[in-house]
Amino acid sequence: MSQHEDRYLELLKREVVPALGCTDPIAIALAASKARSVLPRDPDRIDIILSRNMLKNAMAVGIPGAGDSGVELAAALGSFAGEHDAGLRVLKALGDTGVQRARQFVNERRVGVRLQENSSEPLYIEVVMAAGANKSRAIIRGDYAQVTLIELNGIPSFKLEQPAQAADGHDADEPASLTIRDILEFAAGVPLDRILFMLDAAAMNQALSAEGLSNEYGLSVGLLMRAAAETGLLGDSLATRATIATAAAVDARMSGCFLPAMTNSGSGNQGITATMPVVVTASERHASDEQLARALVVSHLVSIHMRQHFDRLSPMCGTIPAATGAACGVLHILGGGYEQAVAAIANMAGNLSGMICDGAKPGCALKASSAVQAAFASVVLAKQNVRVSGSEGIVDTDVENIIDNLGHLGSEGMRQTDAMILDTMLSK
């Protein structure tokens, strides 16, 4: 049994949580609901200040129950229909009346959006509301549900000091002992009753996948790939079925489906990608609930471990660490051990590390499908102990160095890329 059992369980329970809708506009709605909660009446005006990464990720993704997208709409929905104490399920009670009021408020041009100035902070949301002589403000920073300030007329009703940051900008609370070897040992030895909650991730993301395969959402990547498999254009393999299941869930989520996703590291798409390939493999191989739960622990913890080396919002697509985790989870079901997991991680780093994040949107289903296909290609090689060597590119002989290299590339190395992506998006 891992000596870090309690710490790893806390990490899983903190980073694998439900969210309704894409976490970027939902976090904006949450901040708005917090600002509205201290305002004596409905606002006359809402102003939103966002980091570049938040604006990029929230611009084009569907908002559940609203049938539309947009930063302004997300804030208005949070104000008029949000449940401020519901966390990332802030819009769980959204109805037609709330949507209509929010749309009207936006159409009257009473919502403004601007970029946070002179800061490289990846995740920052500030919502300021005015109602007559009263002004409220709420700030979320560092993490999607981490409210750091709520105030009315300059007087705080809630204030959270920022978590300590390491010199490289990452969370100083990161468990230094979290390694691939320890993750595998923990997953194998932790008492089953302590990780049964991981089956909730399977059930929640399966429901989202089923919805995506029952109705047309976004690009319908999952639906169209399933049709192609049925007609022979794609082979009907385990890898294809896992790709279809993953893409369908992302299709639904990115287009405003009113079903929650189980997230990973603050992202529903990452949660889906870390979950569905493992779920499909477990089903195909008639694995027990225990085998599935332990494999999901592997997948989600590997993804969390890798994401802790990135900024919370990174210009590198989050499906890369999620699909890498999924590859390790699939190998766990197939009987692979530590060396095979290391090989899979090396193969993913040598293959997929250039995929950029250009915002949350329906097209994310294509990226998730590419990541899952790459994961299964990595598994195929890893099962035969074949891996990209440590002398190639950013890959190293030491698996922890591989993860660190990816983190540096995805954070420090791609900051200019990130700025160019947003400039391109805003110029269209």
C-alpha positions in Angstrom: 0.0 0.0 0.0 1.3 3.5 -0.9 2.6 5.5 2.0 0.9 8.5 0.4 -2.6 7.0 0.4 -4.4 9.8 2.2 -2.7 12.5 0.1 -3.4 10.8 -3.2 -7.1 10.3 -2.3 -7.4 14.0 -1.3 -5.8 14.9 -4.7 -8.3 12.7 -6.6 -11.3 14.1 -4.7 -10.1 17.7 -5.3 -9.3 17.3 -9.0 -11.9 14.8 -10.2 -15.2 16.6 -9.6 -18.5 17.1 -11.5 -19.1 20.3 -13.6 -22.1 21.3 -15.6 -20.9 22.7 -18.9 -17.4 23.8 -20.1 -15.6 25.0 -17.0 -14.4 28.3 -18.6 -17.8 30.0 -19.2 -19.2 28.2 -16.1 -16.4 29.8 -13.9 -17.4 33.2 -15.3 -21.1 32.4 -14.4 -19.9 31.4 -10.9 -18.0 34.6 -10.4 -21.0 36.6 -11.6 -23.3 34.7 -9.2 -21.0 35.5 -6.3 -21.0 39.2 -7.2 -24.8 39.2 -7.5 -25.2 37.4 -4.1 -24.1 40.5 -2.2 -25.8 43.1 -4.4 -29.1 44.4 -3.0 -30.9 44.0 -6.4 -30.4 43.0 -10.0 -27.5 44.8 -11.7 -27.8 47.7 -14.2 -24.4 46.9 -15.6 -21.9 44.0 -15.6 -18.2 44.4 -16.4 -15.9 41.4 -16.8 -12.1 41.4 -16.7 -10.4 38.2 -17.9 -6.9 36.8 -18.4 -6.0 36.1 -22.0 -6.4 32.4 -21.5 -9.8 32.7 -20.0 -11.1 34.8 -22.8 -9.6 32.4 -25.4 -11.3 29.4 -23.7 -14.7 30.9 -23.0 -15.4 32.7 -26.3 -17.0 29.9 -28.5 -18.1 27.0 -26.3 -21.8 26.2 -25.7 -23.4 27.1 -22.4 -25.6 24.3 -21.1 -29.3 25.1 -21.2 -28.8 28.4 -23.0 -28.5 27.2 -26.6 -25.7 29.7 -27.2 -22.2 30.7 -26.3 -20.4 33.9 -25.2 -18.6 35.4 -22.3 -21.3 38.1 -21.8 -24.1 35.6 -21.8 -22.3 33.4 -19.2 -21.9 36.3 -16.8 -25.5 37.4 -17.3 -26.8 33.9 -16.7 -24.7 33.6 -13.5 -26.3 36.9 -12.4 -29.9 36.2 -13.2 -30.1 32.4 -12.8 -27.0 31.2 -11.0 -26.9 29.4 -7.7 -23.9 31.0 -6.0 -23.4 28.2 -3.5 -23.4 25.4 -6.2 -19.8 25.6 -7.3 -19.2 24.5 -10.9 -22.9 23.4 -11.1 -23.9 27.0 -10.7 -26.4 26.8 -13.7 -28.0 23.5 -12.6 -31.4 25.2 -12.2 -31.3 27.2 -15.4 -34.7 27.7 -17.0 -36.3 29.6 -19.9 -37.0 32.7 -17.7 -33.4 33.1 -16.7 -32.1 32.6 -20.2 -34.5 35.2 -21.6 -33.6 37.8 -18.9 -29.9 37.2 -19.6 -30.2 37.4 -23.3 -32.1 40.7 -23.0 -29.5 42.1 -20.7 -26.7 41.2 -23.2 -28.7 42.5 -26.2 -29.1 45.9 -24.4 -25.3 46.0 -24.3 -25.1 46.2 -20.6 -22.2 43.7 -20.3 -18.6 44.8 -21.1 -15.6 42.5 -21.4 -11.9 43.5 -21.4 -8.6 41.8 -20.9 -6.7 41.9 -17.6 -3.8 44.3 -18.1 -0.1 43.9 -17.3 -0.4 40.3 -16.0 0.6 36.9 -17.3 -1.7 35.1 -14.8 -3.3 32.3 -16.8 -6.6 32.0 -14.9 -8.2 35.3 -13.7 -11.9 36.3 -13.7 -13.2 39.5 -12.2 -16.8 40.5 -12.4 -18.0 44.0 -11.3 -21.7 44.8 -11.0 -23.4 48.1 -10.5 -26.9 48.6 -9.2 -27.7 52.3 -8.6 -25.1 53.6 -6.1 -24.0 50.1 -5.1 -21.1 48.2 -6.7 -20.1 44.6 -6.1 -17.1 42.6 -7.2 -16.1 39.0 -7.2 -12.7 37.5 -8.3 -11.8 33.9 -9.2 -8.1 33.2 -9.8 -5.7 30.3 -9.9 -8.4 27.6 -10.3 -11.9 27.5 -11.8 -13.9 27.4 -8.5 -11.4 29.3 -6.3 -13.2 32.4 -5.3 -10.6 34.8 -3.7 -12.7 37.9 -3.2 -16.4 39.0 -2.8 -17.1 42.6 -1.9 -19.8 45.2 -1.8 -18.9 48.9 -2.1 -15.2 48.1 -1.5 -15.9 46.2 1.7 -15.0 42.4 1.5 -17.5 39.9 2.7 -15.1 37.1 1.7 -11.4 37.2 1.1 -9.0 34.3 0.4 -5.3 34.7 0.4 -3.7 33.3 -2.7 -2.0 29.9 -2.3 1.7 30.0 -2.2 3.4 29.8 -5.6 6.6 28.1 -6.4 9.3 30.0 -8.2 8.2 28.5 -11.5 4.6 29.6 -11.0 3.2 26.2 -10.1 1.3 25.3 -7.0 3.8 25.0 -4.2 1.5 22.5 -2.6 2.2 20.0 -5.3 3.1 16.6 -3.7 6.8 16.3 -4.5 6.6 12.5 -4.1 4.0 12.0 -6.8 5.6 9.8 -9.4 4.5 7.3 -11.9 5.9 4.4 -9.8 4.1 5.6 -6.7 0.8 6.1 -8.6 0.9 2.5 -9.9 1.7 1.2 -6.4 -1.1 3.2 -4.8 -3.7 2.1 -7.4 -2.8 -1.5 -6.8 -2.8 -1.4 -3.0 -5.4 1.1 -1.9 -8.4 -0.6 -0.3 -11.2 -0.8 -2.8 -13.8 0.9 -0.6 -11.7 4.1 -0.7 -11.7 4.4 -4.5 -15.2 3.2 -5.4 -16.1 6.9 -5.9 -14.1 6.7 -9.2 -16.9 4.6 -10.6 -19.0 7.8 -10.5 -16.6 9.3 -13.1 -17.4 6.3 -15.3 -21.1 6.6 -14.9 -21.3 10.3 -15.4 -19.1 10.5 -18.5 -20.8 7.4 -20.0 -24.1 9.2 -19.7 -22.7 12.2 -21.5 -21.2 9.9 -24.2 -24.6 8.1 -24.7 -26.3 11.5 -25.1 -23.7 12.5 -27.7 -24.4 9.3 -29.7 -28.2 9.8 -29.4 -28.4 13.4 -30.7 -26.5 15.7 -33.0 -24.2 18.0 -31.1 -21.5 20.2 -32.6 -19.5 18.5 -35.3 -21.1 15.1 -34.4 -17.6 13.6 -34.4 -18.7 10.5 -32.4 -21.8 9.9 -34.4 -20.1 10.2 -37.8 -17.2 8.0 -36.7 -19.6 5.4 -35.5 -21.4 5.5 -38.9 -18.0 5.2 -40.6 -17.1 2.2 -38.5 -20.4 0.5 -39.3 -19.9 1.0 -43.1 -16.3 -0.2 -43.0 -14.6 3.2 -43.6 -13.1 2.8 -40.1 -12.2 -0.5 -38.6 -14.5 -1.7 -35.8 -11.8 -2.1 -33.2 -11.4 -1.4 -29.4 -9.4 1.7 -30.2 -12.2 3.0 -32.6 -14.9 2.3 -30.1 -13.0 4.1 -27.4 -12.4 7.0 -29.7 -16.1 7.2 -30.6 -17.2 7.1 -27.0 -14.8 9.9 -26.0 -15.6 12.1 -29.0 -19.3 11.8 -28.5 -19.1 12.9 -24.9 -17.0 15.9 -25.9 -19.4 16.7 -28.8 -22.3 16.9 -26.3 -20.4 18.9 -23.6 -18.9 21.5 -26.0 -22.3 22.2 -27.5 -24.2 22.9 -24.2 -25.6 19.6 -23.3 -27.4 19.9 -19.9 -25.6 16.9 -18.4 -22.6 17.2 -16.0 -19.1 15.9 -16.8 -16.7 14.4 -14.4 -13.6 16.7 -14.7 -9.9 16.2 -14.3 -7.7 19.2 -13.3 -10.6 21.6 -13.8 -11.5 20.4 -17.3 -14.4 18.3 -18.4 -12.8 17.4 -21.7 -9.7 16.1 -19.8 -12.0 14.2 -17.4 -13.8 12.6 -20.4 -10.6 11.7 -22.2 -9.0 10.2 -19.0 -12.2 8.2 -18.4 -13.9 6.9 -21.5 -11.0 4.9 -23.1 -10.6 3.1 -19.8 -14.3 2.4 -19.5 -14.6 1.0 -23.0 -11.6 -1.2 -22.5 -12.9 -2.5 -19.2 -16.2 -3.3 -20.8 -14.7 -5.0 -23.8 -12.4 -7.1 -21.6 -15.2 -7.9 -19.1 -13.2 -6.3 -16.3 -14.7 -6.2 -12.8 -15.7 -3.0 -11.1 -12.6 -3.3 -9.0 -10.3 -3.5 -12.0 -12.1 -0.5 -13.6 -11.9 1.6 -10.4 -8.1 0.9 -10.0 -7.5 1.6 -13.7 -9.4 4.9 -13.4 -7.2 5.8 -10.5 -4.1 5.2 -12.6 -5.5 7.2 -15.5 -6.7 10.2 -13.5 -3.7 10.4 -11.2 -1.2 10.2 -14.2 -3.2 13.0 -15.9 -3.2 15.1 -12.6 0.5 14.5 -12.2 1.3 15.7 -15.7 -1.1 18.7 -15.4 0.6 19.9 -12.2 3.7 20.6 -14.4 1.6 22.9 -16.6 0.0 26.3 -16.0 -3.7 25.7 -15.1 -4.6 27.1 -18.5 -1.9 26.1 -21.0 -1.4 26.7 -24.7 -0.9 22.9 -25.0 -4.1 20.9 -25.4 -5.1 19.3 -22.2 -6.2 16.1 -23.9 -2.5 15.2 -24.2 -1.9 14.5 -20.4 -5.5 13.1 -20.2 -5.0 10.7 -23.0 -1.5 9.8 -21.6 -3.3 8.9 -18.4 -5.8 6.9 -20.3 -3.1 5.0 -22.0 -1.7 4.0 -18.6 -5.2 3.1 -17.4 -5.8 0.9 -20.4 -2.4 -0.8 -19.9 -3.4 -1.5 -16.3 -6.5 -3.4 -17.4 -4.4 -5.3 -20.0 -1.9 -6.4 -17.4 0.9 -3.9 -18.1 3.2 -2.8 -15.4 5.6 0.1 -14.7 7.9 -0.4 -17.7 4.9 -0.5 -20.1 3.4 2.7 -18.5 6.8 4.5 -18.9 6.9 3.4 -22.5 3.4 4.6 -23.2 4.2 8.0 -21.7 7.4 8.3 -23.8 5.4 7.3 -26.9 2.7 9.9 -26.2 5.4 12.7 -25.6 7.2 11.7 -28.8 4.0 11.8 -30.8 1.4 14.3 -29.7 3.2 17.1 -27.8 2.6 19.8 -30.5 -1.2 19.9 -30.2 -2.2 23.5 -29.3 -5.2 24.7 -27.3 -7.0 27.4 -29.4 -10.0 27.7 -27.0 -12.9 25.5 -25.9 -15.3 24.8 -28.8 -17.1 22.0 -30.7 -13.9 21.2 -32.6 -12.3 19.9 -29.3 -14.0 16.6 -30.1 -11.6 16.2 -33.0 -8.7 16.8 -30.8 -9.9 14.4 -28.2 -10.4 11.7 -30.8 -6.8 12.3 -32.1 -5.5 12.0 -28.6 -7.3 8.8 -27.9 -6.1 7.2 -31.2 -2.6 8.2 -30.3 -3.1 6.7 -26.8 -4.0 3.3 -28.3 -1.0 3.5 -30.7 1.2 4.1 -27.7 -0.4 1.2 -25.9 0.2 -1.2 -28.8 3.9 -0.3 -28.8 4.2 -0.3 -25.0 2.8 -3.8 -24.7 5.8 -5.0 -26.7 8.1 -2.8 -24.6 8.7 -0.5 -27.6 9.2 3.2 -26.8 10.5 6.4 -28.2 14.1 6.5 -26.9 15.4 9.1 -24.5 17.7 10.6 -27.1 14.8 11.7 -29.3 13.4 15.3 -29.1 11.9 16.2 -25.7 11.7 12.6 -24.6 14.1 11.5 -21.8 15.2 8.2 -20.4 13.6 9.1 -17.1 9.9 9.3 -17.1 9.7 12.1 -14.6 12.0 14.2 -16.8 9.7 13.5 -19.7 6.7 14.9 -17.8 8.8 17.9 -16.6 9.9 18.6 -20.2 6.3 18.6 -21.4 5.4 20.9 -18.6 8.1 23.4 -19.5 7.2 23.2 -23.2 3.5 23.7 -22.5 3.9 26.6 -20.1 7.1 28.7 -20.6 7.9 27.4 -24.1 4.6 28.2 -25.7 3.6 31.6 -24.1 4.3 33.5 -27.3 2.3 30.9 -29.2 -0.6 31.4 -26.7 -0.6 35.2 -27.4 -0.6 34.6 -31.1 -3.5 32.2 -30.9 -5.7 34.7 -29.1 -4.6 37.6 -31.4 -5.7 35.4 -34.4 -9.0 34.5 -32.7 -9.8 38.2 -31.9 -8.9 39.4 -35.4 -11.4 37.3 -37.2 
